[in-house]
Amino acid sequence: MSLLNKITLAYFAPLLRRIDESRKDPARFQRECFEHLIKNGRDTAFGREHAFRSIRSTRDFQRAVPTRDYDAFQPYIDRLRNGEQHVLWNQRARWFAKSSGTSSDKSKFIPVTPDNLHACHFGGFTRALVSFLQRHPDSRVLSGKALTLGGSVQVDNTGNGKALQGDLSAILLRNSPRVAEINRVPARNIALAPDFQEKIKRICETCSHLDVTSFSGVPSWNLVLLDKILEYNNARFITDVWPNIELFMHGGIHFGPYREQFSSLIPSPRMNYVENYNASEGYFAFQDDDNDPSMLLAVDNGVFHEFIPARELDNGNINGPRELDTIESVTTGQPYALVISTNSGLWRYVIGDCVEFTSLYPHKIKIVGRTRLYMNAFGEEIMIGNAEKAITIACERCNARVREYTAAPLYMTINRKGAHQWLVEFIHPPASLEEFTACLDDALRSVNSDYDAKRTGNNTMLPPVARIVPPGTFSRWMEERGKTGGQNKVPRLSNDRRFIEQVIAIADRLDGNPSPPAG
């Protein structure tokens, strides 16, 4: 073990003990977290409105505060963005993490308080890193450079114009501790550059000669970066450029479809992949076992967790008072919608993710879906509301009418960037499928900022690939699945290709032609 690793592990020994204790008694840490949150929220506008001073237990809290999705919570956030302070938390909310929107908004703006920034986000990443070092005491990850792809930050023109908004990654970079900046690359002005192509170009120029030992972020964005690094250096493998690379801390989208591509680019037996569950709303879990892909739920970094059994979401009623499961009552093997209260002032907020516990003591989770239909193969987070609105716009512009449709990702390969594939059964087809597809692409970009970012300059995603399927394709598919009747609906969006491949097979039979190559 290197001296640097010994010093680091000794310094963080108390934190490692807390992590171990939280595995054995997560309920104690959640009770302490809950009490801390209520104490710091009682004198806010929200706390007074919901009588926090009368809350003595989680049951009191659940009776006093309804669960809310972003649309229901947005009026409080708008007050913060317009300059009002102490609406949700007893600290100034100067930063807002911008993420993809709901069915009614192009973007969400999540407040990031100092407590949330340091105790939750930075605290979560610290837990993941020191846990990795504990498992790999001979790692050289600290002796080299850590590469981070940042987003961009801008002044929010809402209200008094003093609020700052940007991608969470950019906010973390703008506020990272000085000690973390010692080994981080590229320079902050490059990492925060708004032009993605220019950012990648500058990273190639300034980081190719450095000893990069780790990188982090969303797999799709980083795959684009690695391809450019190889091209710039005329190299076959990333290890030809960065021979000591050994860690990729990833999150944001499912890693499974990308693992083979990363392994082919980084053929090193020392390479490790660690998943984080970090969102604009907070840092929730991290992988603490190399042989177990599920993640340890973080129970002591300023987030109080509640869980709605997914079967209760069938009626679509997310907002309202309800008593829910906590860490003390969950079970394995069933999906839950995650509900959070945080040190940024999100109270009983339905984040939109569904998780499933793979074990108890320790409480480990895997992300199993969203509370709504979605596509998020490349960080684009296309929700069903986005898709319905975009299809409507495209039909209006192209004088077309759609009977049924479904969409799924075309995953990246080494030689091709990702895209979305759409299968559409028309009542009245457009004069030009190419024009319809272009209109659909433009409409999606207009209603979803994350999709727009991924499509800008074809950075991460290529234009959609659309195919007209014969009349009766979807009804035949439903019949073959035994899903006829008014209560059975075609899944409009999917984050994998299971459904769309079944529909393609039926369309091929009806067309009497072999399936065209995907993409």
C-alpha positions as CSV (number, residue, x, y, z in Angstrom):
1,M,0.0,0.0,0.0
2,S,1.3,3.4,-0.9
3,L,1.9,6.1,1.7
4,L,-0.7,8.3,0.1
5,N,-3.3,5.5,0.4
6,K,-2.3,4.8,4.0
7,I,-2.8,8.5,4.9
8,T,-6.1,8.7,3.0
9,L,-7.6,5.6,4.6
10,A,-6.4,6.7,8.1
11,Y,-7.9,10.2,7.6
12,F,-11.3,8.7,6.5
13,A,-11.3,5.8,9.0
14,P,-14.2,7.4,11.0
15,L,-16.2,7.7,7.8
16,L,-15.5,4.1,6.9
17,R,-16.7,3.1,10.4
18,R,-19.9,5.0,9.8
19,I,-20.4,3.3,6.5
20,D,-20.0,-0.1,8.2
21,E,-22.3,0.9,11.1
22,S,-24.9,2.0,8.6
23,R,-24.9,-1.4,7.0
24,K,-25.9,-3.0,10.3
25,D,-28.3,-0.3,11.6
26,P,-29.5,1.9,8.8
27,A,-32.7,2.8,10.8
28,R,-30.7,4.7,13.5
29,F,-28.9,6.8,10.8
30,Q,-32.2,7.6,9.1
31,R,-33.9,8.6,12.4
32,E,-31.0,11.0,13.1
33,C,-31.2,12.4,9.5
34,F,-35.0,12.9,9.9
35,E,-34.6,14.8,13.1
36,H,-31.9,17.0,11.5
37,L,-34.1,17.8,8.5
38,I,-37.1,18.7,10.6
39,K,-35.1,20.9,12.9
40,N,-33.6,22.9,9.9
41,G,-36.9,23.1,8.1
42,R,-39.2,24.2,10.9
43,D,-38.7,27.9,10.4
44,T,-38.9,28.0,6.7
45,A,-42.0,29.1,4.8
46,F,-42.7,25.4,4.0
47,G,-42.1,24.3,7.6
48,R,-44.5,26.9,9.0
49,E,-47.1,26.0,6.4
50,H,-46.9,22.4,7.3
51,A,-46.6,22.8,11.1
52,F,-43.1,21.3,11.4
53,R,-42.9,22.4,15.1
54,S,-45.7,19.9,15.9
55,I,-44.0,17.0,14.1
56,R,-42.6,14.4,16.6
57,S,-42.4,11.3,14.4
58,T,-42.2,10.1,10.8
59,R,-46.0,9.3,11.0
60,D,-46.7,12.9,12.1
61,F,-44.6,14.0,9.1
62,Q,-46.4,11.8,6.7
63,R,-49.8,13.0,7.8
64,A,-48.7,16.7,7.7
65,V,-46.9,16.7,4.3
66,P,-48.2,15.3,1.1
67,T,-46.0,13.6,-1.5
68,R,-45.4,15.8,-4.5
69,D,-43.9,15.4,-8.0
70,Y,-42.0,18.3,-9.6
71,D,-45.1,19.9,-11.1
72,A,-46.7,20.1,-7.6
73,F,-43.5,21.3,-6.0
74,Q,-42.6,23.9,-8.6
75,P,-44.4,26.9,-7.0
76,Y,-42.0,26.7,-4.0
77,I,-39.0,26.5,-6.3
78,D,-40.3,29.4,-8.4
79,R,-40.3,31.5,-5.3
80,L,-36.7,30.7,-4.6
81,R,-35.7,31.4,-8.2
82,N,-37.4,34.8,-7.9
83,G,-35.2,35.7,-5.0
84,E,-37.3,34.8,-1.9
85,Q,-35.1,33.0,0.6
86,H,-35.7,30.4,3.3
87,V,-38.7,29.0,1.5
88,L,-37.7,25.4,1.8
89,W,-34.4,25.3,3.8
90,N,-32.7,27.6,6.3
91,Q,-29.9,28.5,3.9
92,R,-29.8,30.6,0.8
93,A,-30.4,28.7,-2.4
94,R,-28.1,30.3,-4.9
95,W,-27.6,27.3,-7.2
96,F,-30.2,25.4,-9.2
97,A,-29.4,22.1,-11.0
98,K,-31.1,22.1,-14.4
99,S,-32.3,18.7,-15.5
100,S,-34.8,17.3,-18.1
101,G,-38.3,18.3,-17.5
102,T,-41.7,16.8,-16.9
103,S,-44.6,16.6,-19.3
104,S,-45.4,20.3,-18.8
105,D,-41.9,21.9,-18.7
106,K,-38.8,21.8,-20.8
107,S,-36.5,21.8,-17.7
108,K,-36.6,21.2,-14.0
109,F,-34.7,23.5,-11.6
110,I,-33.6,21.7,-8.4
111,P,-32.3,23.9,-5.5
112,V,-28.8,23.0,-4.3
113,T,-28.0,24.5,-0.9
114,P,-24.6,24.5,0.8
115,D,-25.6,21.6,3.0
116,N,-26.9,19.6,0.1
117,L,-23.8,20.4,-1.9
118,H,-21.2,19.4,0.7
119,A,-22.9,16.8,3.0
120,C,-25.0,15.1,0.3
121,H,-23.2,15.3,-3.1
122,F,-19.6,15.6,-2.1
123,G,-20.2,13.4,0.9
124,G,-21.6,10.7,-1.4
125,F,-18.7,10.8,-3.8
126,T,-16.3,10.7,-0.9
127,R,-18.0,7.6,0.5
128,A,-17.8,5.8,-2.9
129,L,-14.1,6.7,-3.4
130,V,-12.8,5.7,0.1
131,S,-14.9,2.5,-0.1
132,F,-13.1,1.7,-3.4
133,L,-9.7,2.4,-1.8
134,Q,-10.6,0.2,1.1
135,R,-11.3,-2.6,-1.3
136,H,-8.2,-1.9,-3.4
137,P,-5.5,-0.7,-1.0
138,D,-2.8,-1.1,-3.7
139,S,-4.7,1.2,-6.1
140,R,-2.8,3.9,-7.8
141,V,-5.9,6.0,-8.6
142,L,-4.8,8.8,-6.2
143,S,-1.4,9.1,-7.7
144,G,-2.7,10.2,-11.1
145,K,-5.2,12.6,-12.6
146,A,-9.0,12.3,-12.3
147,L,-10.7,13.4,-15.5
148,T,-14.2,14.9,-15.2
149,L,-16.5,16.0,-18.0
150,G,-18.4,19.1,-16.8
151,G,-21.6,20.7,-18.0
152,S,-22.1,24.5,-18.1
153,V,-23.2,27.2,-15.7
154,Q,-25.0,30.4,-16.6
155,V,-26.7,33.2,-14.8
156,D,-30.4,32.6,-14.4
157,N,-32.4,35.5,-15.7
158,T,-35.4,34.7,-13.6
159,G,-36.3,37.2,-10.9
160,N,-33.4,39.2,-9.6
161,G,-31.0,37.5,-11.9
162,K,-28.7,36.4,-9.1
163,A,-29.5,32.7,-9.2
164,L,-27.1,30.4,-11.1
165,Q,-28.3,27.4,-13.0
166,G,-26.5,24.6,-14.8
167,D,-25.9,20.9,-15.0
168,L,-25.2,19.3,-11.7
169,S,-21.8,18.3,-12.9
170,A,-21.0,21.9,-13.6
171,I,-22.3,23.1,-10.2
172,L,-20.1,20.5,-8.5
173,L,-17.1,21.6,-10.5
174,R,-17.7,25.3,-9.7
175,N,-17.9,24.5,-6.0
176,S,-15.4,21.6,-5.6
177,P,-13.1,21.7,-2.5
178,R,-9.5,22.9,-3.3
179,V,-8.0,19.6,-2.3
180,A,-10.1,17.9,-5.0
181,E,-8.8,20.3,-7.6
182,I,-5.2,19.2,-7.1
183,N,-5.5,16.1,-9.3
184,R,-8.6,16.9,-11.3
185,V,-8.4,17.6,-15.0
186,P,-9.1,19.3,-17.3
187,A,-8.8,22.9,-16.2
188,R,-12.0,24.3,-14.9
189,N,-12.5,26.7,-17.8
190,I,-12.3,23.8,-20.2
191,A,-14.5,21.5,-18.2
192,L,-17.2,24.2,-18.0
193,A,-17.0,25.2,-21.7
194,P,-20.5,25.3,-23.1
195,D,-19.5,24.0,-26.6
196,F,-19.1,20.3,-26.3
197,Q,-17.0,19.8,-29.4
198,E,-14.6,22.5,-28.3
199,K,-14.5,21.0,-24.8
200,I,-13.5,17.6,-26.2
201,K,-10.9,19.1,-28.5
202,R,-9.3,21.0,-25.6
203,I,-9.3,17.9,-23.4
204,C,-7.5,15.9,-26.1
205,E,-4.9,18.7,-26.4
206,T,-4.3,19.2,-22.7
207,C,-4.9,15.8,-21.1
208,S,-3.5,13.2,-23.6
209,H,0.0,13.5,-22.1
210,L,-1.1,13.3,-18.5
211,D,-1.2,10.3,-16.3
212,V,-5.0,9.9,-16.1
213,T,-5.9,7.1,-13.7
214,S,-9.7,7.6,-13.3
215,F,-12.6,9.3,-15.0
216,S,-16.3,9.8,-14.1
217,G,-19.6,10.7,-15.5
218,V,-22.4,9.5,-17.8
219,P,-21.2,6.5,-20.0
220,S,-22.5,7.8,-23.3
221,W,-20.8,11.2,-23.0
222,N,-17.5,9.5,-21.9
223,L,-17.6,7.0,-24.7
224,V,-17.6,10.0,-27.1
225,L,-14.6,11.4,-25.3
226,L,-12.7,8.2,-25.4
227,D,-13.3,7.8,-29.1
228,K,-11.9,11.3,-29.7
229,I,-8.9,10.6,-27.5
230,L,-8.1,7.5,-29.6
231,E,-8.5,9.5,-32.8
232,Y,-6.4,12.4,-31.6
233,N,-3.5,10.2,-30.5
234,N,-3.9,7.7,-33.4
235,A,-4.1,5.0,-30.8
236,R,-5.9,1.7,-30.7
237,F,-6.6,1.4,-27.0
238,I,-7.1,4.0,-24.2
239,T,-4.3,2.2,-22.3
240,D,-1.9,3.2,-25.1
241,V,-2.6,6.9,-24.0
242,W,-3.3,6.4,-20.3
243,P,-1.5,3.1,-19.3
244,N,-2.4,3.5,-15.6
245,I,-6.2,4.1,-16.0
246,E,-8.1,1.9,-13.6
247,L,-11.4,3.4,-12.5
248,F,-14.6,4.7,-14.1
249,M,-17.2,6.0,-11.7
250,H,-20.4,6.1,-13.7
251,G,-24.0,6.8,-13.3
252,G,-27.0,8.5,-14.8
253,I,-28.0,5.7,-17.3
254,H,-27.9,2.0,-17.3
255,F,-24.3,0.8,-17.9
256,G,-25.1,-2.7,-19.2
257,P,-25.3,-1.8,-22.9
258,Y,-22.0,0.1,-22.7
259,R,-19.8,-2.3,-20.7
260,E,-18.6,-4.3,-23.7
261,Q,-17.6,-1.2,-25.6
262,F,-15.7,0.2,-22.6
263,S,-13.9,-3.1,-22.1
264,S,-12.9,-3.2,-25.8
265,L,-11.4,0.3,-25.5
266,I,-9.7,-0.3,-22.1
267,P,-8.4,-3.9,-22.2
268,S,-6.8,-3.7,-18.8
269,P,-7.2,-6.3,-16.0
270,R,-6.8,-3.5,-13.5
271,M,-9.9,-1.6,-14.8
272,N,-12.8,-1.2,-12.4
273,Y,-16.3,0.2,-12.9
274,V,-18.1,1.6,-9.9
275,E,-21.8,2.8,-10.2
276,N,-23.1,5.8,-8.4
277,Y,-26.7,6.8,-8.0
278,N,-26.3,10.6,-8.1
279,A,-29.0,12.9,-9.4
280,S,-29.7,16.6,-9.4
281,E,-31.8,16.0,-6.2
282,G,-29.1,14.3,-4.3
283,Y,-26.6,11.4,-3.9
284,F,-28.5,8.3,-3.0
285,A,-26.3,5.1,-3.3
286,F,-23.0,3.7,-4.5
287,Q,-21.6,0.3,-5.4
288,D,-19.5,-1.0,-2.5
289,D,-18.8,-4.5,-3.7
290,D,-17.0,-5.3,-7.0
291,N,-18.8,-8.6,-7.3
292,D,-22.3,-7.1,-6.6
293,P,-23.7,-4.6,-9.1
294,S,-26.4,-3.4,-6.7
295,M,-25.6,-0.3,-4.6
296,L,-25.5,0.5,-0.9
297,L,-28.2,3.0,0.0
298,A,-26.7,6.1,1.6
299,V,-28.6,6.7,4.9
300,D,-26.5,9.4,6.6
301,N,-25.8,12.2,4.1
302,G,-28.8,14.4,4.4
303,V,-31.5,12.4,2.6
304,F,-34.5,10.8,4.3
305,H,-35.9,8.0,2.2
306,E,-39.5,6.8,1.8
307,F,-40.9,4.2,-0.6
308,I,-44.2,3.8,-2.5
309,P,-44.8,0.2,-3.7
310,A,-44.9,0.5,-7.5
311,R,-48.2,-1.3,-7.6
312,E,-49.9,1.6,-5.9
313,L,-48.9,3.9,-8.8
314,D,-51.3,2.2,-11.2
315,N,-53.9,4.9,-10.6
316,G,-51.4,7.6,-11.4
317,N,-52.1,9.5,-8.2
318,I,-48.6,10.4,-7.0
319,N,-49.5,13.7,-5.1
320,G,-51.3,13.5,-1.8
321,P,-51.0,12.6,1.9
322,R,-50.0,9.0,2.5
323,E,-48.2,6.8,5.0
324,L,-45.3,5.1,3.3
325,D,-42.7,2.4,3.9
326,T,-39.3,3.6,5.3
327,I,-36.0,1.8,5.6
328,E,-37.5,-0.2,8.5
329,S,-40.3,-1.7,6.6
330,V,-39.2,-2.3,3.0
331,T,-38.8,-5.8,1.6
332,T,-36.7,-7.3,-1.2
333,G,-38.0,-8.3,-4.6
334,Q,-40.6,-5.6,-5.3
335,P,-40.2,-2.2,-7.0
336,Y,-40.7,1.0,-5.1
337,A,-41.0,4.6,-6.2
338,L,-38.4,6.6,-4.3
339,V,-39.6,9.5,-2.2
340,I,-37.0,11.8,-0.7
341,S,-36.7,14.7,1.8
342,T,-33.4,16.4,1.6
343,N,-31.1,19.1,3.0
344,S,-31.9,21.2,-0.1
345,G,-35.5,21.5,1.1
346,L,-37.2,18.9,-1.1
347,W,-39.9,17.5,1.2
348,R,-41.5,14.1,0.3
349,Y,-40.5,14.7,-3.3
350,V,-41.3,11.9,-5.7
351,I,-38.1,11.8,-7.8
352,G,-39.5,9.6,-10.5
353,D,-37.1,6.6,-10.1
354,C,-38.2,3.1,-9.2
355,V,-35.8,1.0,-7.1
356,E,-35.8,-2.5,-5.8
357,F,-34.0,-3.8,-2.7
358,T,-31.7,-6.7,-3.5
359,S,-30.7,-7.2,0.1
360,L,-31.5,-6.0,3.6
361,Y,-28.7,-5.4,6.2
362,P,-27.0,-4.1,4.2
363,H,-29.8,-2.3,2.4
364,K,-28.8,-2.5,-1.3
365,I,-30.8,-1.3,-4.3
366,K,-30.9,-1.4,-8.0
367,I,-32.7,1.1,-10.3
368,V,-35.4,-0.8,-12.1
369,G,-37.2,2.0,-14.0
370,R,-39.2,5.2,-13.8
371,T,-42.6,6.1,-12.4
372,R,-43.5,7.1,-16.0
373,L,-42.6,5.7,-19.4
374,Y,-39.2,7.0,-20.6
375,M,-36.1,6.6,-22.7
376,N,-32.8,7.4,-21.0
377,A,-30.1,5.4,-22.9
378,F,-27.8,8.4,-23.4
379,G,-28.8,10.8,-20.6
380,E,-31.6,12.3,-22.7
381,E,-34.5,11.4,-20.3
382,I,-37.3,11.4,-22.8
383,M,-40.6,11.1,-20.9
384,I,-43.9,10.0,-22.3
385,G,-45.2,13.6,-22.2
386,N,-42.3,14.7,-24.3
387,A,-42.9,12.0,-26.9
388,E,-46.7,12.6,-27.1
389,K,-46.2,16.3,-27.6
390,A,-43.4,15.8,-30.2
391,I,-45.5,13.3,-32.2
392,T,-48.4,15.7,-32.2
393,I,-46.2,18.6,-33.5
394,A,-44.7,16.4,-36.2
395,C,-48.2,15.2,-37.3
396,E,-49.5,18.8,-37.5
397,R,-46.5,20.0,-39.5
398,C,-46.6,17.0,-41.9
399,N,-50.3,16.6,-42.3
400,A,-50.2,13.1,-40.8
401,R,-52.2,11.0,-38.3
402,V,-50.7,8.3,-36.1
403,R,-52.5,5.2,-35.0
404,E,-49.8,3.6,-32.8
405,Y,-46.1,4.0,-32.2
406,T,-43.3,2.8,-30.0
407,A,-39.7,3.9,-29.6
408,A,-36.5,2.5,-28.1
409,P,-32.8,3.2,-28.2
410,L,-30.4,2.1,-30.9
411,Y,-27.4,1.7,-28.6
412,M,-23.9,3.0,-29.4
413,T,-21.3,0.8,-31.0
414,I,-17.7,1.4,-31.6
415,N,-18.5,2.6,-35.1
416,R,-21.8,4.3,-34.5
417,K,-23.3,6.8,-32.2
418,G,-26.6,6.2,-30.5
419,A,-30.0,7.2,-31.7
420,H,-33.7,6.5,-31.1
421,Q,-35.7,4.1,-33.3
422,W,-39.4,4.8,-33.9
423,L,-41.9,2.4,-35.3
424,V,-45.0,4.2,-36.5
425,E,-48.3,2.9,-37.8
426,F,-50.1,5.7,-39.5
427,I,-53.8,6.3,-40.2
428,H,-52.7,8.9,-42.7
429,P,-49.0,8.8,-43.5
430,P,-46.9,11.8,-44.3
431,A,-45.9,12.7,-47.8
432,S,-42.2,12.2,-46.7
433,L,-41.0,10.0,-43.9
434,E,-37.7,11.9,-43.9
435,E,-39.5,15.2,-43.3
436,F,-41.7,13.6,-40.6
437,T,-38.6,12.3,-38.8
438,A,-36.8,15.7,-39.0
439,C,-39.9,17.4,-37.6
440,L,-40.1,14.8,-34.8
441,D,-36.4,15.4,-34.0
442,D,-36.9,19.2,-33.9
443,A,-40.0,18.9,-31.7
444,L,-38.2,16.6,-29.2
445,R,-35.4,19.1,-29.0
446,S,-37.9,21.9,-28.3
447,V,-39.6,20.1,-25.4
448,N,-36.6,18.5,-23.7
449,S,-33.4,20.3,-22.9
450,D,-31.4,17.1,-22.2
451,Y,-32.3,15.6,-25.6
452,D,-31.4,18.9,-27.2
453,A,-28.0,18.8,-25.6
454,K,-27.3,15.3,-26.7
455,R,-28.4,16.0,-30.3
456,T,-26.4,19.3,-30.6
457,G,-23.7,18.8,-33.2
458,N,-24.5,15.0,-33.2
459,N,-22.3,14.9,-30.1
460,T,-23.8,11.9,-28.4
461,M,-26.9,11.0,-30.5
462,L,-27.7,10.9,-34.2
463,P,-31.1,11.9,-35.6
464,P,-34.0,9.4,-35.0
465,V,-34.5,6.4,-37.3
466,A,-38.1,6.0,-38.2
467,R,-39.9,3.1,-39.9
468,I,-43.5,3.0,-41.1
469,V,-45.0,-0.4,-40.2
470,P,-48.0,-2.0,-42.0
471,P,-51.6,-1.5,-40.8
472,G,-52.5,-3.9,-38.1
473,T,-48.9,-4.5,-36.8
474,F,-49.5,-3.3,-33.3
475,S,-52.9,-5.0,-32.9
476,R,-51.3,-8.3,-34.1
477,W,-48.5,-7.8,-31.6
478,M,-51.0,-7.2,-28.8
479,E,-53.0,-10.3,-29.8
480,E,-49.9,-12.5,-29.8
481,R,-49.1,-11.3,-26.3
482,G,-52.6,-11.9,-25.1
483,K,-53.0,-8.2,-24.4
484,T,-56.3,-7.4,-26.1
485,G,-58.9,-5.1,-24.7
486,G,-59.3,-1.5,-23.7
487,Q,-57.1,-1.7,-20.6
488,N,-54.1,-2.9,-22.5
489,K,-51.9,-0.3,-24.1
490,V,-49.0,-0.3,-26.4
491,P,-45.9,0.8,-24.5
492,R,-44.9,4.1,-26.2
493,L,-41.3,4.2,-24.9
494,S,-38.9,1.6,-23.6
495,N,-35.4,1.9,-22.3
496,D,-34.5,-1.5,-23.9
497,R,-35.2,-3.2,-27.2
498,R,-37.3,-6.1,-26.0
499,F,-40.7,-4.7,-27.2
500,I,-39.5,-3.0,-30.3
501,E,-37.8,-6.1,-31.6
502,Q,-41.0,-8.1,-31.2
503,V,-42.9,-5.5,-33.2
504,I,-40.2,-5.4,-35.9
505,A,-40.6,-9.2,-36.3
506,I,-44.3,-8.9,-36.9
507,A,-43.9,-5.9,-39.2
508,D,-41.4,-8.0,-41.2
509,R,-43.9,-10.8,-41.6
510,L,-46.6,-8.5,-42.7
511,D,-44.3,-6.8,-45.2
512,G,-42.9,-10.1,-46.4
513,N,-39.4,-8.6,-46.3
514,P,-36.4,-9.3,-44.1
515,S,-35.8,-6.7,-41.3
516,P,-33.7,-3.7,-42.5
517,P,-30.6,-3.1,-40.5
518,A,-31.2,-1.2,-37.3
519,G,-29.9,2.4,-37.8
